[in-house]
Amino acid sequence: MLPGAQNKAFKSMQVDERALIRVEAMIHSMTLGERANPSIINGSRRKRIAAGSGVTVQEINRLLNQFEMMKKMMKMMKHKGGGNRLPFGF
C-alpha cells in the first residue's frame, strides 16, 4: 500500500501494486538528467529505458504523457489558489 495513506478516501482506492512496480522500474532506468528534465527523452532514449525496465516503448510514452498531464494539472491548481488542496475533494 502507499505510505501515508491514512485518509479514508485513499483507503478506498484500489492500487495496482504491479503497475507501481513497473513505473518504478521505468523511472529507475532513466538517468538523473532524464528524471530531472523528461523533455530530453528522445526516441533512442525511450528504447533504452524500455529495454532497461522490461516494458514497451508505448508504456514509456504513456508514463511520460501522464507526467505531462499531472504537471499541467498541478500548475492549474497552483494558479487557482488550490495549491494546498488535493483535487476532487480528497
PyMOL Python script that loads the backbone (N, CA, C, O; Angstrom):
from pymol import cmd

cmd.read_pdbstr("""\
ATOM      1  N   MET A   1       0.834  -1.191   0.000  1.00  0.00           N
ATOM      2  CA  MET A   1       0.000   0.000   0.000  1.00  0.00           C
ATOM      3  C   MET A   1       0.869   1.241   0.000  1.00  0.00           C
ATOM      4  O   MET A   1       2.061   1.164   0.300  1.00  0.00           O
ATOM      5  N   LEU A   2       0.300   2.362  -0.326  1.00  0.00           N
ATOM      6  CA  LEU A   2       1.044   3.608  -0.384  1.00  0.00           C
ATOM      7  C   LEU A   2       1.358   4.120   1.015  1.00  0.00           C
ATOM      8  O   LEU A   2       0.501   4.072   1.897  1.00  0.00           O
ATOM      9  N   PRO A   3       2.562   4.603   1.227  1.00  0.00           N
ATOM     10  CA  PRO A   3       2.884   5.167   2.532  1.00  0.00           C
ATOM     11  C   PRO A   3       2.073   6.423   2.782  1.00  0.00           C
ATOM     12  O   PRO A   3       1.838   7.206   1.862  1.00  0.00           O
ATOM     13  N   GLY A   4       1.648   6.621   4.010  1.00  0.00           N
ATOM     14  CA  GLY A   4       0.894   7.807   4.375  1.00  0.00           C
ATOM     15  C   GLY A   4      -0.553   7.795   3.932  1.00  0.00           C
ATOM     16  O   GLY A   4      -1.210   8.835   3.977  1.00  0.00           O
ATOM     17  N   ALA A   5      -1.066   6.671   3.513  1.00  0.00           N
ATOM     18  CA  ALA A   5      -2.451   6.596   3.029  1.00  0.00           C
ATOM     19  C   ALA A   5      -3.393   6.340   4.199  1.00  0.00           C
ATOM     20  O   ALA A   5      -4.056   5.304   4.258  1.00  0.00           O
ATOM     21  N   GLN A   6      -3.448   7.278   5.116  1.00  0.00           N
ATOM     22  CA  GLN A   6      -4.297   7.137   6.289  1.00  0.00           C
ATOM     23  C   GLN A   6      -5.709   7.667   6.032  1.00  0.00           C
ATOM     24  O   GLN A   6      -6.661   7.255   6.694  1.00  0.00           O
ATOM     25  N   ASN A   7      -5.836   8.565   5.087  1.00  0.00           N
ATOM     26  CA  ASN A   7      -7.109   9.177   4.771  1.00  0.00           C
ATOM     27  C   ASN A   7      -8.096   8.126   4.260  1.00  0.00           C
ATOM     28  O   ASN A   7      -7.719   7.216   3.522  1.00  0.00           O
ATOM     29  N   LYS A   8      -9.360   8.263   4.659  1.00  0.00           N
ATOM     30  CA  LYS A   8     -10.395   7.310   4.254  1.00  0.00           C
ATOM     31  C   LYS A   8     -10.537   7.235   2.734  1.00  0.00           C
ATOM     32  O   LYS A   8     -10.761   6.157   2.184  1.00  0.00           O
ATOM     33  N   ALA A   9     -10.410   8.361   2.064  1.00  0.00           N
ATOM     34  CA  ALA A   9     -10.526   8.377   0.602  1.00  0.00           C
ATOM     35  C   ALA A   9      -9.415   7.552  -0.032  1.00  0.00           C
ATOM     36  O   ALA A   9      -9.648   6.848  -1.014  1.00  0.00           O
ATOM     37  N   PHE A  10      -8.220   7.634   0.519  1.00  0.00           N
ATOM     38  CA  PHE A  10      -7.110   6.853  -0.017  1.00  0.00           C
ATOM     39  C   PHE A  10      -7.281   5.375   0.281  1.00  0.00           C
ATOM     40  O   PHE A  10      -6.892   4.535  -0.531  1.00  0.00           O
ATOM     41  N   LYS A  11      -7.853   5.041   1.424  1.00  0.00           N
ATOM     42  CA  LYS A  11      -8.034   3.634   1.782  1.00  0.00           C
ATOM     43  C   LYS A  11      -9.011   2.941   0.843  1.00  0.00           C
ATOM     44  O   LYS A  11      -8.881   1.745   0.583  1.00  0.00           O
ATOM     45  N   SER A  12      -9.992   3.686   0.331  1.00  0.00           N
ATOM     46  CA  SER A  12     -10.992   3.079  -0.547  1.00  0.00           C
ATOM     47  C   SER A  12     -10.487   2.925  -1.982  1.00  0.00           C
ATOM     48  O   SER A  12     -11.117   2.233  -2.782  1.00  0.00           O
ATOM     49  N   MET A  13      -9.373   3.551  -2.317  1.00  0.00           N
ATOM     50  CA  MET A  13      -8.833   3.467  -3.678  1.00  0.00           C
ATOM     51  C   MET A  13      -8.136   2.128  -3.881  1.00  0.00           C
ATOM     52  O   MET A  13      -7.466   1.621  -2.982  1.00  0.00           O
ATOM     53  N   GLN A  14      -8.301   1.566  -5.066  1.00  0.00           N
ATOM     54  CA  GLN A  14      -7.622   0.327  -5.425  1.00  0.00           C
ATOM     55  C   GLN A  14      -6.303   0.682  -6.107  1.00  0.00           C
ATOM     56  O   GLN A  14      -6.286   1.391  -7.113  1.00  0.00           O
ATOM     57  N   VAL A  15      -5.211   0.190  -5.559  1.00  0.00           N
ATOM     58  CA  VAL A  15      -3.896   0.471  -6.116  1.00  0.00           C
ATOM     59  C   VAL A  15      -3.322  -0.827  -6.668  1.00  0.00           C
ATOM     60  O   VAL A  15      -3.246  -1.834  -5.963  1.00  0.00           O
ATOM     61  N   ASP A  16      -2.925  -0.796  -7.918  1.00  0.00           N
ATOM     62  CA  ASP A  16      -2.319  -1.959  -8.553  1.00  0.00           C
ATOM     63  C   ASP A  16      -0.823  -1.938  -8.250  1.00  0.00           C
ATOM     64  O   ASP A  16      -0.065  -1.181  -8.858  1.00  0.00           O
ATOM     65  N   GLU A  17      -0.415  -2.771  -7.312  1.00  0.00           N
ATOM     66  CA  GLU A  17       0.984  -2.812  -6.886  1.00  0.00           C
ATOM     67  C   GLU A  17       1.911  -3.164  -8.048  1.00  0.00           C
ATOM     68  O   GLU A  17       3.030  -2.656  -8.124  1.00  0.00           O
ATOM     69  N   ARG A  18       1.451  -4.029  -8.950  1.00  0.00           N
ATOM     70  CA  ARG A  18       2.284  -4.399 -10.099  1.00  0.00           C
ATOM     71  C   ARG A  18       2.540  -3.201 -11.002  1.00  0.00           C
ATOM     72  O   ARG A  18       3.638  -3.037 -11.533  1.00  0.00           O
ATOM     73  N   ALA A  19       1.520  -2.366 -11.173  1.00  0.00           N
ATOM     74  CA  ALA A  19       1.692  -1.169 -12.001  1.00  0.00           C
ATOM     75  C   ALA A  19       2.693  -0.216 -11.353  1.00  0.00           C
ATOM     76  O   ALA A  19       3.508   0.397 -12.043  1.00  0.00           O
ATOM     77  N   LEU A  20       2.631  -0.092 -10.036  1.00  0.00           N
ATOM     78  CA  LEU A  20       3.587   0.764  -9.338  1.00  0.00           C
ATOM     79  C   LEU A  20       5.009   0.244  -9.486  1.00  0.00           C
ATOM     80  O   LEU A  20       5.946   1.025  -9.647  1.00  0.00           O
ATOM     81  N   ILE A  21       5.170  -1.062  -9.433  1.00  0.00           N
ATOM     82  CA  ILE A  21       6.496  -1.665  -9.593  1.00  0.00           C
ATOM     83  C   ILE A  21       7.030  -1.400 -10.996  1.00  0.00           C
ATOM     84  O   ILE A  21       8.217  -1.128 -11.171  1.00  0.00           O
ATOM     85  N   ARG A  22       6.149  -1.480 -12.000  1.00  0.00           N
ATOM     86  CA  ARG A  22       6.560  -1.222 -13.387  1.00  0.00           C
ATOM     87  C   ARG A  22       6.973   0.238 -13.566  1.00  0.00           C
ATOM     88  O   ARG A  22       7.976   0.528 -14.218  1.00  0.00           O
ATOM     89  N   VAL A  23       6.200   1.154 -12.986  1.00  0.00           N
ATOM     90  CA  VAL A  23       6.533   2.577 -13.082  1.00  0.00           C
ATOM     91  C   VAL A  23       7.871   2.840 -12.393  1.00  0.00           C
ATOM     92  O   VAL A  23       8.706   3.588 -12.902  1.00  0.00           O
ATOM     93  N   GLU A  24       8.062   2.226 -11.246  1.00  0.00           N
ATOM     94  CA  GLU A  24       9.327   2.389 -10.525  1.00  0.00           C
ATOM     95  C   GLU A  24      10.497   1.883 -11.374  1.00  0.00           C
ATOM     96  O   GLU A  24      11.552   2.516 -11.417  1.00  0.00           O
ATOM     97  N   ALA A  25      10.314   0.752 -12.041  1.00  0.00           N
ATOM     98  CA  ALA A  25      11.369   0.209 -12.904  1.00  0.00           C
ATOM     99  C   ALA A  25      11.672   1.163 -14.053  1.00  0.00           C
ATOM    100  O   ALA A  25      12.835   1.354 -14.410  1.00  0.00           O
ATOM    101  N   MET A  26      10.630   1.767 -14.636  1.00  0.00           N
ATOM    102  CA  MET A  26      10.840   2.711 -15.728  1.00  0.00           C
ATOM    103  C   MET A  26      11.629   3.925 -15.245  1.00  0.00           C
ATOM    104  O   MET A  26      12.558   4.376 -15.916  1.00  0.00           O
ATOM    105  N   ILE A  27      11.260   4.443 -14.095  1.00  0.00           N
ATOM    106  CA  ILE A  27      11.939   5.626 -13.559  1.00  0.00           C
ATOM    107  C   ILE A  27      13.385   5.300 -13.202  1.00  0.00           C
ATOM    108  O   ILE A  27      14.283   6.105 -13.444  1.00  0.00           O
ATOM    109  N   HIS A  28      13.611   4.121 -12.626  1.00  0.00           N
ATOM    110  CA  HIS A  28      14.975   3.723 -12.261  1.00  0.00           C
ATOM    111  C   HIS A  28      15.849   3.485 -13.490  1.00  0.00           C
ATOM    112  O   HIS A  28      17.075   3.527 -13.390  1.00  0.00           O
ATOM    113  N   SER A  29      15.237   3.236 -14.642  1.00  0.00           N
ATOM    114  CA  SER A  29      16.000   3.032 -15.871  1.00  0.00           C
ATOM    115  C   SER A  29      16.389   4.348 -16.536  1.00  0.00           C
ATOM    116  O   SER A  29      17.133   4.358 -17.517  1.00  0.00           O
ATOM    117  N   MET A  30      15.887   5.453 -16.002  1.00  0.00           N
ATOM    118  CA  MET A  30      16.233   6.773 -16.527  1.00  0.00           C
ATOM    119  C   MET A  30      17.488   7.284 -15.831  1.00  0.00           C
ATOM    120  O   MET A  30      17.773   6.927 -14.688  1.00  0.00           O
ATOM    121  N   THR A  31      18.231   8.126 -16.541  1.00  0.00           N
ATOM    122  CA  THR A  31      19.376   8.785 -15.916  1.00  0.00           C
ATOM    123  C   THR A  31      18.857   9.908 -15.019  1.00  0.00           C
ATOM    124  O   THR A  31      17.688  10.283 -15.100  1.00  0.00           O
ATOM    125  N   LEU A  32      19.730  10.440 -14.167  1.00  0.00           N
ATOM    126  CA  LEU A  32      19.328  11.549 -13.305  1.00  0.00           C
ATOM    127  C   LEU A  32      18.898  12.755 -14.138  1.00  0.00           C
ATOM    128  O   LEU A  32      17.957  13.460 -13.775  1.00  0.00           O
ATOM    129  N   GLY A  33      19.583  12.986 -15.246  1.00  0.00           N
ATOM    130  CA  GLY A  33      19.219  14.093 -16.124  1.00  0.00           C
ATOM    131  C   GLY A  33      17.848  13.914 -16.752  1.00  0.00           C
ATOM    132  O   GLY A  33      17.092  14.874 -16.896  1.00  0.00           O
ATOM    133  N   GLU A  34      17.528  12.676 -17.127  1.00  0.00           N
ATOM    134  CA  GLU A  34      16.212  12.391 -17.720  1.00  0.00           C
ATOM    135  C   GLU A  34      15.111  12.531 -16.681  1.00  0.00           C
ATOM    136  O   GLU A  34      14.011  12.985 -16.995  1.00  0.00           O
ATOM    137  N   ARG A  35      15.402  12.147 -15.455  1.00  0.00           N
ATOM    138  CA  ARG A  35      14.406  12.310 -14.392  1.00  0.00           C
ATOM    139  C   ARG A  35      14.156  13.781 -14.108  1.00  0.00           C
ATOM    140  O   ARG A  35      13.017  14.192 -13.885  1.00  0.00           O
ATOM    141  N   ALA A  36      15.219  14.573 -14.115  1.00  0.00           N
ATOM    142  CA  ALA A  36      15.096  15.996 -13.819  1.00  0.00           C
ATOM    143  C   ALA A  36      14.449  16.765 -14.963  1.00  0.00           C
ATOM    144  O   ALA A  36      13.760  17.759 -14.733  1.00  0.00           O
ATOM    145  N   ASN A  37      14.666  16.314 -16.188  1.00  0.00           N
ATOM    146  CA  ASN A  37      14.165  17.022 -17.361  1.00  0.00           C
ATOM    147  C   ASN A  37      13.660  16.018 -18.399  1.00  0.00           C
ATOM    148  O   ASN A  37      14.377  15.699 -19.348  1.00  0.00           O
ATOM    149  N   PRO A  38      12.433  15.517 -18.229  1.00  0.00           N
ATOM    150  CA  PRO A  38      11.915  14.484 -19.136  1.00  0.00           C
ATOM    151  C   PRO A  38      11.792  14.925 -20.589  1.00  0.00           C
ATOM    152  O   PRO A  38      11.656  14.083 -21.476  1.00  0.00           O
ATOM    153  N   SER A  39      11.837  16.219 -20.846  1.00  0.00           N
ATOM    154  CA  SER A  39      11.702  16.684 -22.231  1.00  0.00           C
ATOM    155  C   SER A  39      12.903  16.288 -23.090  1.00  0.00           C
ATOM    156  O   SER A  39      12.812  16.352 -24.316  1.00  0.00           O
ATOM    157  N   ILE A  40      14.020  15.883 -22.490  1.00  0.00           N
ATOM    158  CA  ILE A  40      15.196  15.472 -23.270  1.00  0.00           C
ATOM    159  C   ILE A  40      15.100  14.028 -23.739  1.00  0.00           C
ATOM    160  O   ILE A  40      15.976  13.556 -24.464  1.00  0.00           O
ATOM    161  N   ILE A  41      14.050  13.320 -23.337  1.00  0.00           N
ATOM    162  CA  ILE A  41      13.924  11.901 -23.675  1.00  0.00           C
ATOM    163  C   ILE A  41      13.426  11.771 -25.113  1.00  0.00           C
ATOM    164  O   ILE A  41      12.247  11.973 -25.400  1.00  0.00           O
ATOM    165  N   ASN A  42      14.352  11.430 -26.006  1.00  0.00           N
ATOM    166  CA  ASN A  42      14.011  11.246 -27.416  1.00  0.00           C
ATOM    167  C   ASN A  42      13.762   9.763 -27.700  1.00  0.00           C
ATOM    168  O   ASN A  42      13.703   8.949 -26.778  1.00  0.00           O
ATOM    169  N   GLY A  43      13.618   9.424 -28.962  1.00  0.00           N
ATOM    170  CA  GLY A  43      13.273   8.054 -29.350  1.00  0.00           C
ATOM    171  C   GLY A  43      14.272   7.006 -28.902  1.00  0.00           C
ATOM    172  O   GLY A  43      13.880   5.959 -28.388  1.00  0.00           O
ATOM    173  N   SER A  44      15.559   7.272 -29.090  1.00  0.00           N
ATOM    174  CA  SER A  44      16.563   6.273 -28.702  1.00  0.00           C
ATOM    175  C   SER A  44      16.630   6.119 -27.189  1.00  0.00           C
ATOM    176  O   SER A  44      16.865   5.020 -26.686  1.00  0.00           O
ATOM    177  N   ARG A  45      16.425   7.201 -26.467  1.00  0.00           N
ATOM    178  CA  ARG A  45      16.402   7.116 -25.004  1.00  0.00           C
ATOM    179  C   ARG A  45      15.182   6.318 -24.538  1.00  0.00           C
ATOM    180  O   ARG A  45      15.263   5.539 -23.588  1.00  0.00           O
ATOM    181  N   ARG A  46      14.057   6.524 -25.218  1.00  0.00           N
ATOM    182  CA  ARG A  46      12.848   5.774 -24.860  1.00  0.00           C
ATOM    183  C   ARG A  46      13.069   4.273 -25.055  1.00  0.00           C
ATOM    184  O   ARG A  46      12.646   3.463 -24.231  1.00  0.00           O
ATOM    185  N   LYS A  47      13.738   3.914 -26.156  1.00  0.00           N
ATOM    186  CA  LYS A  47      14.039   2.497 -26.401  1.00  0.00           C
ATOM    187  C   LYS A  47      14.941   1.939 -25.311  1.00  0.00           C
ATOM    188  O   LYS A  47      14.718   0.826 -24.834  1.00  0.00           O
ATOM    189  N   ARG A  48      15.963   2.702 -24.909  1.00  0.00           N
ATOM    190  CA  ARG A  48      16.880   2.251 -23.868  1.00  0.00           C
ATOM    191  C   ARG A  48      16.162   2.085 -22.535  1.00  0.00           C
ATOM    192  O   ARG A  48      16.373   1.096 -21.833  1.00  0.00           O
ATOM    193  N   ILE A  49      15.314   3.049 -22.183  1.00  0.00           N
ATOM    194  CA  ILE A  49      14.566   2.981 -20.926  1.00  0.00           C
ATOM    195  C   ILE A  49      13.626   1.780 -20.949  1.00  0.00           C
ATOM    196  O   ILE A  49      13.510   1.057 -19.959  1.00  0.00           O
ATOM    197  N   ALA A  50      12.953   1.569 -22.085  1.00  0.00           N
ATOM    198  CA  ALA A  50      12.032   0.434 -22.213  1.00  0.00           C
ATOM    199  C   ALA A  50      12.779  -0.884 -22.059  1.00  0.00           C
ATOM    200  O   ALA A  50      12.321  -1.781 -21.351  1.00  0.00           O
ATOM    201  N   ALA A  51      13.924  -1.004 -22.718  1.00  0.00           N
ATOM    202  CA  ALA A  51      14.704  -2.244 -22.625  1.00  0.00           C
ATOM    203  C   ALA A  51      15.218  -2.455 -21.203  1.00  0.00           C
ATOM    204  O   ALA A  51      15.228  -3.581 -20.704  1.00  0.00           O
ATOM    205  N   GLY A  52      15.639  -1.389 -20.560  1.00  0.00           N
ATOM    206  CA  GLY A  52      16.176  -1.494 -19.207  1.00  0.00           C
ATOM    207  C   GLY A  52      15.138  -1.820 -18.159  1.00  0.00           C
ATOM    208  O   GLY A  52      15.459  -2.399 -17.121  1.00  0.00           O
ATOM    209  N   SER A  53      13.894  -1.454 -18.421  1.00  0.00           N
ATOM    210  CA  SER A  53      12.840  -1.683 -17.435  1.00  0.00           C
ATOM    211  C   SER A  53      11.933  -2.851 -17.796  1.00  0.00           C
ATOM    212  O   SER A  53      11.052  -3.212 -17.014  1.00  0.00           O
ATOM    213  N   GLY A  54      12.134  -3.444 -18.965  1.00  0.00           N
ATOM    214  CA  GLY A  54      11.338  -4.602 -19.355  1.00  0.00           C
ATOM    215  C   GLY A  54       9.924  -4.281 -19.785  1.00  0.00           C
ATOM    216  O   GLY A  54       9.023  -5.107 -19.635  1.00  0.00           O
ATOM    217  N   VAL A  55       9.721  -3.076 -20.322  1.00  0.00           N
ATOM    218  CA  VAL A  55       8.398  -2.682 -20.806  1.00  0.00           C
ATOM    219  C   VAL A  55       8.531  -2.255 -22.264  1.00  0.00           C
ATOM    220  O   VAL A  55       9.631  -2.247 -22.817  1.00  0.00           O
ATOM    221  N   THR A  56       7.416  -1.905 -22.879  1.00  0.00           N
ATOM    222  CA  THR A  56       7.432  -1.463 -24.270  1.00  0.00           C
ATOM    223  C   THR A  56       7.639   0.050 -24.336  1.00  0.00           C
ATOM    224  O   THR A  56       7.462   0.761 -23.347  1.00  0.00           O
ATOM    225  N   VAL A  57       8.013   0.519 -25.513  1.00  0.00           N
ATOM    226  CA  VAL A  57       8.171   1.958 -25.724  1.00  0.00           C
ATOM    227  C   VAL A  57       6.827   2.659 -25.530  1.00  0.00           C
ATOM    228  O   VAL A  57       6.779   3.794 -25.056  1.00  0.00           O
ATOM    229  N   GLN A  58       5.736   1.983 -25.895  1.00  0.00           N
ATOM    230  CA  GLN A  58       4.406   2.570 -25.713  1.00  0.00           C
ATOM    231  C   GLN A  58       4.126   2.847 -24.235  1.00  0.00           C
ATOM    232  O   GLN A  58       3.505   3.856 -23.899  1.00  0.00           O
ATOM    233  N   GLU A  59       4.580   1.959 -23.357  1.00  0.00           N
ATOM    234  CA  GLU A  59       4.375   2.182 -21.925  1.00  0.00           C
ATOM    235  C   GLU A  59       5.217   3.351 -21.420  1.00  0.00           C
ATOM    236  O   GLU A  59       4.790   4.088 -20.532  1.00  0.00           O
ATOM    237  N   ILE A  60       6.405   3.520 -21.981  1.00  0.00           N
ATOM    238  CA  ILE A  60       7.234   4.681 -21.638  1.00  0.00           C
ATOM    239  C   ILE A  60       6.523   5.949 -22.098  1.00  0.00           C
ATOM    240  O   ILE A  60       6.469   6.933 -21.361  1.00  0.00           O
ATOM    241  N   ASN A  61       5.976   5.928 -23.314  1.00  0.00           N
ATOM    242  CA  ASN A  61       5.229   7.081 -23.826  1.00  0.00           C
ATOM    243  C   ASN A  61       4.037   7.391 -22.934  1.00  0.00           C
ATOM    244  O   ASN A  61       3.766   8.557 -22.646  1.00  0.00           O
ATOM    245  N   ARG A  62       3.328   6.368 -22.496  1.00  0.00           N
ATOM    246  CA  ARG A  62       2.172   6.553 -21.627  1.00  0.00           C
ATOM    247  C   ARG A  62       2.594   7.212 -20.307  1.00  0.00           C
ATOM    248  O   ARG A  62       1.932   8.133 -19.828  1.00  0.00           O
ATOM    249  N   LEU A  63       3.697   6.736 -19.727  1.00  0.00           N
ATOM    250  CA  LEU A  63       4.192   7.308 -18.473  1.00  0.00           C
ATOM    251  C   LEU A  63       4.551   8.782 -18.654  1.00  0.00           C
ATOM    252  O   LEU A  63       4.196   9.617 -17.821  1.00  0.00           O
ATOM    253  N   LEU A  64       5.248   9.097 -19.731  1.00  0.00           N
ATOM    254  CA  LEU A  64       5.642  10.487 -19.975  1.00  0.00           C
ATOM    255  C   LEU A  64       4.424  11.375 -20.229  1.00  0.00           C
ATOM    256  O   LEU A  64       4.397  12.525 -19.792  1.00  0.00           O
ATOM    257  N   ASN A  65       3.421  10.852 -20.929  1.00  0.00           N
ATOM    258  CA  ASN A  65       2.189  11.618 -21.154  1.00  0.00           C
ATOM    259  C   ASN A  65       1.445  11.856 -19.846  1.00  0.00           C
ATOM    260  O   ASN A  65       0.933  12.952 -19.619  1.00  0.00           O
ATOM    261  N   GLN A  66       1.379  10.847 -18.985  1.00  0.00           N
ATOM    262  CA  GLN A  66       0.733  11.008 -17.683  1.00  0.00           C
ATOM    263  C   GLN A  66       1.463  12.054 -16.848  1.00  0.00           C
ATOM    264  O   GLN A  66       0.837  12.869 -16.170  1.00  0.00           O
ATOM    265  N   PHE A  67       2.791  12.023 -16.903  1.00  0.00           N
ATOM    266  CA  PHE A  67       3.577  13.007 -16.169  1.00  0.00           C
ATOM    267  C   PHE A  67       3.253  14.417 -16.641  1.00  0.00           C
ATOM    268  O   PHE A  67       3.049  15.317 -15.825  1.00  0.00           O
ATOM    269  N   GLU A  68       3.204  14.614 -17.957  1.00  0.00           N
ATOM    270  CA  GLU A  68       2.906  15.938 -18.505  1.00  0.00           C
ATOM    271  C   GLU A  68       1.505  16.402 -18.106  1.00  0.00           C
ATOM    272  O   GLU A  68       1.311  17.573 -17.779  1.00  0.00           O
ATOM    273  N   MET A  69       0.528  15.492 -18.131  1.00  0.00           N
ATOM    274  CA  MET A  69      -0.841  15.848 -17.734  1.00  0.00           C
ATOM    275  C   MET A  69      -0.887  16.257 -16.269  1.00  0.00           C
ATOM    276  O   MET A  69      -1.542  17.238 -15.916  1.00  0.00           O
ATOM    277  N   MET A  70      -0.191  15.507 -15.413  1.00  0.00           N
ATOM    278  CA  MET A  70      -0.177  15.839 -13.986  1.00  0.00           C
ATOM    279  C   MET A  70       0.541  17.166 -13.743  1.00  0.00           C
ATOM    280  O   MET A  70       0.139  17.943 -12.877  1.00  0.00           O
ATOM    281  N   LYS A  71       1.584  17.418 -14.495  1.00  0.00           N
ATOM    282  CA  LYS A  71       2.314  18.677 -14.369  1.00  0.00           C
ATOM    283  C   LYS A  71       1.401  19.856 -14.703  1.00  0.00           C
ATOM    284  O   LYS A  71       1.393  20.864 -13.997  1.00  0.00           O
ATOM    285  N   LYS A  72       0.632  19.722 -15.788  1.00  0.00           N
ATOM    286  CA  LYS A  72      -0.307  20.771 -16.182  1.00  0.00           C
ATOM    287  C   LYS A  72      -1.400  20.942 -15.134  1.00  0.00           C
ATOM    288  O   LYS A  72      -1.789  22.065 -14.812  1.00  0.00           O
ATOM    289  N   MET A  73      -1.890  19.833 -14.606  1.00  0.00           N
ATOM    290  CA  MET A  73      -2.945  19.876 -13.603  1.00  0.00           C
ATOM    291  C   MET A  73      -2.460  20.577 -12.332  1.00  0.00           C
ATOM    292  O   MET A  73      -3.182  21.388 -11.752  1.00  0.00           O
ATOM    293  N   MET A  74      -1.253  20.266 -11.908  1.00  0.00           N
ATOM    294  CA  MET A  74      -0.695  20.900 -10.714  1.00  0.00           C
ATOM    295  C   MET A  74      -0.473  22.392 -10.946  1.00  0.00           C
ATOM    296  O   MET A  74      -0.671  23.200 -10.039  1.00  0.00           O
ATOM    297  N   LYS A  75      -0.064  22.754 -12.151  1.00  0.00           N
ATOM    298  CA  LYS A  75       0.137  24.165 -12.469  1.00  0.00           C
ATOM    299  C   LYS A  75      -1.196  24.908 -12.426  1.00  0.00           C
ATOM    300  O   LYS A  75      -1.265  26.031 -11.926  1.00  0.00           O
ATOM    301  N   MET A  76      -2.260  24.283 -12.952  1.00  0.00           N
ATOM    302  CA  MET A  76      -3.583  24.899 -12.928  1.00  0.00           C
ATOM    303  C   MET A  76      -4.063  25.071 -11.499  1.00  0.00           C
ATOM    304  O   MET A  76      -4.625  26.111 -11.157  1.00  0.00           O
ATOM    305  N   MET A  77      -3.849  24.069 -10.663  1.00  0.00           N
ATOM    306  CA  MET A  77      -4.274  24.158  -9.266  1.00  0.00           C
ATOM    307  C   MET A  77      -3.510  25.266  -8.551  1.00  0.00           C
ATOM    308  O   MET A  77      -4.083  25.991  -7.737  1.00  0.00           O
ATOM    309  N   LYS A  78      -2.249  25.396  -8.843  1.00  0.00           N
ATOM    310  CA  LYS A  78      -1.419  26.418  -8.212  1.00  0.00           C
ATOM    311  C   LYS A  78      -1.937  27.808  -8.564  1.00  0.00           C
ATOM    312  O   LYS A  78      -2.014  28.682  -7.700  1.00  0.00           O
ATOM    313  N   HIS A  79      -2.292  28.013  -9.837  1.00  0.00           N
ATOM    314  CA  HIS A  79      -2.764  29.317 -10.284  1.00  0.00           C
ATOM    315  C   HIS A  79      -4.168  29.632  -9.782  1.00  0.00           C
ATOM    316  O   HIS A  79      -4.538  30.803  -9.697  1.00  0.00           O
ATOM    317  N   LYS A  80      -4.948  28.626  -9.451  1.00  0.00           N
ATOM    318  CA  LYS A  80      -6.301  28.855  -8.961  1.00  0.00           C
ATOM    319  C   LYS A  80      -6.344  28.977  -7.443  1.00  0.00           C
ATOM    320  O   LYS A  80      -7.428  29.052  -6.865  1.00  0.00           O
ATOM    321  N   GLY A  81      -5.204  28.998  -6.796  1.00  0.00           N
ATOM    322  CA  GLY A  81      -5.170  29.161  -5.351  1.00  0.00           C
ATOM    323  C   GLY A  81      -5.422  27.886  -4.586  1.00  0.00           C
ATOM    324  O   GLY A  81      -5.613  27.932  -3.371  1.00  0.00           O
ATOM    325  N   GLY A  82      -5.430  26.754  -5.252  1.00  0.00           N
ATOM    326  CA  GLY A  82      -5.674  25.487  -4.580  1.00  0.00           C
ATOM    327  C   GLY A  82      -4.400  24.705  -4.358  1.00  0.00           C
ATOM    328  O   GLY A  82      -4.422  23.474  -4.374  1.00  0.00           O
ATOM    329  N   GLY A  83      -3.298  25.385  -4.152  1.00  0.00           N
ATOM    330  CA  GLY A  83      -2.013  24.730  -4.042  1.00  0.00           C
ATOM    331  C   GLY A  83      -1.895  23.737  -2.904  1.00  0.00           C
ATOM    332  O   GLY A  83      -1.128  22.778  -3.003  1.00  0.00           O
ATOM    333  N   ASN A  84      -2.635  23.941  -1.826  1.00  0.00           N
ATOM    334  CA  ASN A  84      -2.512  23.052  -0.676  1.00  0.00           C
ATOM    335  C   ASN A  84      -3.598  21.983  -0.631  1.00  0.00           C
ATOM    336  O   ASN A  84      -3.595  21.134   0.260  1.00  0.00           O
ATOM    337  N   ARG A  85      -4.520  22.018  -1.579  1.00  0.00           N
ATOM    338  CA  ARG A  85      -5.613  21.053  -1.569  1.00  0.00           C
ATOM    339  C   ARG A  85      -5.418  20.003  -2.641  1.00  0.00           C
ATOM    340  O   ARG A  85      -4.792  20.256  -3.670  1.00  0.00           O
ATOM    341  N   LEU A  86      -5.952  18.835  -2.394  1.00  0.00           N
ATOM    342  CA  LEU A  86      -5.925  17.778  -3.395  1.00  0.00           C
ATOM    343  C   LEU A  86      -7.144  17.911  -4.299  1.00  0.00           C
ATOM    344  O   LEU A  86      -8.185  18.399  -3.857  1.00  0.00           O
ATOM    345  N   PRO A  87      -7.036  17.490  -5.549  1.00  0.00           N
ATOM    346  CA  PRO A  87      -8.173  17.628  -6.462  1.00  0.00           C
ATOM    347  C   PRO A  87      -9.312  16.680  -6.117  1.00  0.00           C
ATOM    348  O   PRO A  87      -9.106  15.671  -5.441  1.00  0.00           O
ATOM    349  N   PHE A  88     -10.482  16.997  -6.569  1.00  0.00           N
ATOM    350  CA  PHE A  88     -11.668  16.146  -6.489  1.00  0.00           C
ATOM    351  C   PHE A  88     -12.126  15.898  -5.050  1.00  0.00           C
ATOM    352  O   PHE A  88     -12.700  14.847  -4.768  1.00  0.00           O
ATOM    353  N   GLY A  89     -11.889  16.828  -4.149  1.00  0.00           N
ATOM    354  CA  GLY A  89     -12.453  16.739  -2.808  1.00  0.00           C
ATOM    355  C   GLY A  89     -11.803  15.777  -1.856  1.00  0.00           C
ATOM    356  O   GLY A  89     -12.418  15.410  -0.855  1.00  0.00           O
ATOM    357  N   PHE A  90     -10.598  15.354  -2.115  1.00  0.00           N
ATOM    358  CA  PHE A  90      -9.923  14.447  -1.181  1.00  0.00           C
ATOM    359  C   PHE A  90      -9.442  15.207   0.029  1.00  0.00           C
ATOM    360  O   PHE A  90      -8.848  14.618   0.932  1.00  0.00           O
TER     361      PHE A  90
END
""", "prot")
cmd.dss("prot")
cmd.show_as("cartoon", "prot")
cmd.util.cbc("prot")
cmd.orient("prot")
